[in-house]
Amino acid sequence: MRGVGSQARERRQAYLLVAPAVLVLAVVALYPVLAAVWLSLHRFILVFGERRFTGLENYAYLMSDARFWSALGNTAYFTAVAVAVELLLAVPLALLLNRAFPGRGLLRASVLVPWAIPTVVSARLWAWMFNPDYGLINRMLGGAEINWLGAPGYALHAAILVDVWKTTPFVALLVLAGLQGIPEDLYKAARVDGASEWRQFRAITLPLLKPALLLAVLFRSLDAFRVFDAIYVLTEGGPANTTETLSIYAYKTLMRSGDFGYGSALSVATFLCVVLLAVVWLRWLGREEGRR
């Protein structure tokens, strides 16, 4: 049995090995967060050269800011609808990609094309397609005159459609990884017992796929809640702030208004929402793993 001194040396060696990574993480991730929190405690308007400590004044104003609550609602709605639709589309797509058929490799590669295209490029492409005058979408609808990105009732849903088109392949890839981890012997035994494909899906695939589905929802929810680039390219948060998310509101406050204090408070609020969402999902995943 190894002595206490040997274990202590191994522990110190482990700490030394991870220290550079921890230091880089602290500089890259922790310092900006702490700097944003410190700025959020100030009234800091760059244009006027004003900077003074105000404590929690920015957060008190945030709680009564109707625009903040509107942006939070837009963000939550975008996240919930986009992730739900992506999951509903990704499961049958992953089931198809998991089957053996000629050209499966080519289909798998082509499905990933929307996900591989940079978000700004795909958003600009869809902005042209949504154009009310010469866009492909209205032409496909028989020459309809729908202002997809300029009407409050359509703009946010158009942004959701763009997000679904781009990120459904990513969700399908995660689901496909879960499908390939299910033992084939279970399906063989079920077929011997005379179970239909629907019965196999309900009794075998869905229960064993649940961890992968929850993990996909976690990744996509955290990513969708921070959405900025796609919606900003499409609408810049308009019309009438109906597509303005928390990230876009924080950006406008910081970079357009020059209010670094309140803009930092908005950024911290967005960060806390993402952390809360992650904690809730991780606890749920932990409970599901415990049940298994």
C-alpha positions in Angstrom: 0.0 0.0 0.0 1.3 3.4 -0.9 2.3 5.8 1.9 0.7 9.1 2.8 3.7 11.0 1.4 3.3 9.3 -2.0 -0.4 10.2 -2.2 0.4 13.8 -1.3 3.0 14.1 -4.0 0.6 12.7 -6.6 -2.0 15.2 -5.4 0.4 18.1 -5.7 1.4 16.9 -9.2 -2.2 16.7 -10.2 -2.7 20.3 -9.0 0.3 21.5 -10.9 -0.9 19.8 -14.1 -4.3 21.4 -14.0 -3.1 24.8 -12.8 -2.3 26.2 -16.2 -5.8 25.3 -17.5 -7.4 26.8 -14.4 -5.4 30.0 -14.8 -6.4 30.3 -18.5 -10.0 29.7 -17.6 -9.9 32.3 -14.9 -8.4 34.9 -17.2 -10.7 34.1 -20.2 -14.0 33.4 -18.4 -14.0 34.5 -14.8 -12.3 38.0 -15.2 -14.8 39.3 -17.8 -17.7 38.1 -15.6 -16.3 39.9 -12.6 -15.6 43.0 -14.6 -19.2 43.1 -15.9 -20.5 42.7 -12.4 -18.3 45.6 -11.2 -19.4 47.8 -14.1 -23.0 47.0 -13.4 -22.6 48.7 -10.0 -21.7 52.0 -11.6 -23.4 54.7 -13.6 -21.0 54.7 -16.5 -22.0 56.6 -19.7 -19.0 56.8 -22.0 -20.3 59.7 -24.1 -20.6 62.1 -21.2 -17.5 60.7 -19.4 -19.6 60.0 -16.3 -18.6 57.3 -14.0 -19.7 56.9 -10.4 -20.6 54.1 -8.0 -24.3 53.6 -7.6 -24.5 50.1 -6.0 -27.6 48.2 -7.0 -29.4 51.1 -8.6 -29.1 49.6 -12.1 -30.6 46.4 -10.9 -33.5 48.3 -9.2 -34.2 50.0 -12.5 -33.9 46.7 -14.4 -36.7 45.2 -12.3 -39.1 48.0 -13.3 -37.9 48.2 -16.9 -40.7 47.2 -19.2 -38.3 46.8 -22.1 -36.2 44.3 -20.1 -39.3 42.2 -19.3 -40.3 42.3 -23.0 -36.9 41.2 -24.1 -36.9 38.4 -21.5 -40.3 37.2 -22.8 -39.1 37.3 -26.4 -36.0 35.3 -25.4 -38.0 32.7 -23.4 -40.6 32.3 -26.2 -37.8 32.0 -28.9 -36.0 29.4 -26.8 -39.0 27.3 -26.0 -40.5 27.2 -29.4 -37.3 26.8 -31.3 -35.9 24.0 -29.1 -39.3 22.1 -29.1 -39.6 22.2 -32.9 -35.9 21.2 -33.4 -36.4 18.3 -31.1 -39.6 17.1 -32.9 -37.8 17.3 -36.3 -34.5 15.9 -35.1 -35.8 12.6 -33.7 -37.4 11.3 -36.9 -34.4 12.6 -38.9 -32.0 10.8 -36.5 -34.0 7.6 -36.8 -33.7 7.9 -40.6 -30.0 8.5 -40.5 -29.6 5.5 -38.2 -31.0 3.1 -40.7 -28.7 1.3 -43.2 -29.4 2.2 -46.8 -27.4 3.1 -49.9 -26.1 6.7 -49.8 -26.5 7.0 -46.0 -23.1 8.6 -45.7 -23.9 11.2 -48.3 -27.2 12.0 -46.7 -25.5 12.4 -43.3 -23.0 14.8 -44.7 -25.6 16.9 -46.6 -27.9 17.2 -43.5 -25.0 18.9 -41.7 -24.6 21.6 -44.3 -27.0 24.2 -42.7 -25.3 23.7 -39.4 -21.9 24.2 -41.0 -22.8 27.5 -42.6 -21.9 30.5 -40.5 -24.9 32.0 -38.7 -24.5 35.5 -40.2 -24.3 34.0 -43.7 -27.4 31.9 -43.3 -29.3 34.8 -41.7 -28.5 37.1 -44.6 -29.6 34.3 -47.0 -32.9 34.0 -45.3 -33.3 37.7 -45.1 -33.3 37.8 -48.9 -35.7 34.9 -49.0 -38.1 36.7 -46.7 -37.9 39.9 -48.7 -41.6 41.0 -49.4 -40.8 42.2 -52.9 -38.6 39.6 -54.5 -38.2 37.0 -51.8 -38.5 33.3 -52.6 -40.9 32.6 -49.7 -43.7 34.9 -51.0 -43.2 33.5 -54.5 -43.6 30.0 -53.2 -46.9 31.1 -51.6 -48.3 32.2 -54.9 -47.2 35.9 -54.9 -48.3 36.7 -51.3 -47.4 40.1 -50.0 -46.3 39.2 -46.4 -43.7 41.4 -44.8 -42.1 38.6 -42.8 -39.4 40.6 -41.1 -41.4 43.9 -40.8 -44.6 42.8 -39.3 -44.7 42.2 -35.5 -46.8 39.0 -35.8 -44.4 37.4 -38.2 -40.9 38.6 -37.4 -40.1 36.5 -34.4 -41.5 33.4 -35.9 -39.4 34.0 -39.1 -36.3 34.2 -36.8 -37.4 30.9 -35.2 -37.7 29.3 -38.6 -34.1 30.3 -39.4 -32.8 28.9 -36.1 -34.7 25.6 -36.7 -33.3 25.3 -40.2 -29.8 25.9 -39.0 -29.6 23.9 -35.7 -31.9 20.9 -36.2 -29.0 19.0 -37.8 -26.9 19.5 -34.6 -29.8 18.2 -32.4 -30.2 15.2 -34.8 -26.5 14.5 -34.5 -26.8 14.3 -30.7 -29.9 12.1 -31.0 -28.1 9.9 -33.5 -25.2 9.4 -31.1 -27.8 8.2 -28.5 -29.4 5.9 -30.9 -26.1 4.2 -31.8 -25.6 3.5 -28.1 -28.7 1.3 -27.8 -27.8 -2.4 -28.1 -29.2 -4.1 -31.3 -29.9 -7.2 -29.3 -32.9 -5.5 -27.6 -34.5 -4.9 -31.0 -33.8 -8.5 -32.1 -35.5 -9.8 -29.0 -38.4 -7.5 -29.5 -38.9 -8.6 -33.1 -38.8 -12.2 -32.0 -41.6 -11.4 -29.5 -43.6 -9.9 -32.4 -43.3 -6.3 -31.3 -44.2 -3.7 -34.1 -41.8 -0.9 -34.9 -44.0 1.6 -33.0 -44.0 -0.7 -30.0 -40.2 -1.0 -30.2 -39.9 2.8 -30.4 -42.1 3.3 -27.3 -40.7 0.5 -25.2 -37.0 0.5 -26.2 -35.9 3.5 -28.2 -37.6 6.3 -26.3 -36.7 5.3 -22.8 -33.1 4.6 -23.6 -32.9 7.7 -25.7 -34.1 10.0 -22.9 -30.7 11.0 -21.5 -29.5 12.0 -25.0 -32.7 14.0 -25.6 -32.3 15.8 -22.3 -28.7 16.5 -23.1 -29.7 17.9 -26.5 -32.3 20.1 -24.9 -29.8 21.4 -22.4 -27.2 22.3 -25.0 -29.8 23.9 -27.3 -31.6 25.8 -24.6 -28.4 27.4 -23.3 -27.4 28.3 -26.8 -30.9 29.6 -27.9 -31.3 31.7 -24.8 -28.1 33.7 -25.8 -29.3 34.2 -29.4 -27.9 37.4 -31.0 -26.4 37.1 -34.4 -29.2 35.5 -36.4 -32.0 37.9 -35.1 -29.7 40.9 -35.3 -28.9 40.3 -38.9 -32.6 39.6 -39.7 -34.3 42.4 -37.8 -31.9 44.2 -35.4 -34.6 43.6 -32.8 -37.5 45.2 -34.6 -40.1 45.8 -35.6 -41.1 47.7 -32.4 -38.7 45.5 -30.4 -40.9 42.4 -31.0 -37.8 40.4 -31.8 -35.5 42.1 -29.3 -33.8 39.5 -27.1 -31.8 40.1 -23.9 -28.5 39.9 -25.8 -29.7 42.4 -28.4 -31.0 44.8 -25.7 -27.7 44.6 -23.8 -25.8 45.2 -27.0 -27.9 48.3 -28.0 -27.5 49.7 -24.5 -23.8 49.1 -24.4 -22.7 50.0 -27.9 -25.3 52.4 -29.2 -26.3 54.3 -26.1 -22.9 54.0 -24.5 -24.4 53.2 -21.1 -21.9 50.7 -19.9 -23.3 50.5 -16.4 -26.9 49.5 -17.3 -25.7 47.5 -20.2 -23.5 45.5 -17.9 -26.4 44.9 -15.6 -28.4 43.5 -18.5 -25.5 41.3 -19.4 -25.2 40.0 -15.9 -29.0 39.4 -15.8 -28.7 37.4 -19.0 -25.8 35.4 -17.6 -27.7 34.6 -14.4 -30.7 33.4 -16.5 -28.4 31.1 -18.4 -26.9 29.8 -15.2 -30.3 29.2 -13.7 -31.5 27.4 -16.8 -28.3 25.2 -16.7 -28.7 24.4 -13.0 -32.4 23.4 -13.5 -31.6 21.1 -16.4 -28.5 19.6 -14.8 -30.5 18.7 -11.7 -33.2 17.2 -13.8 -30.5 15.2 -15.7 -29.1 14.1 -12.3 -32.5 12.9 -11.1 -33.1 11.0 -14.4 -29.7 9.3 -14.1 -30.4 8.4 -10.5 -33.7 6.7 -11.5 -31.9 4.7 -14.1 
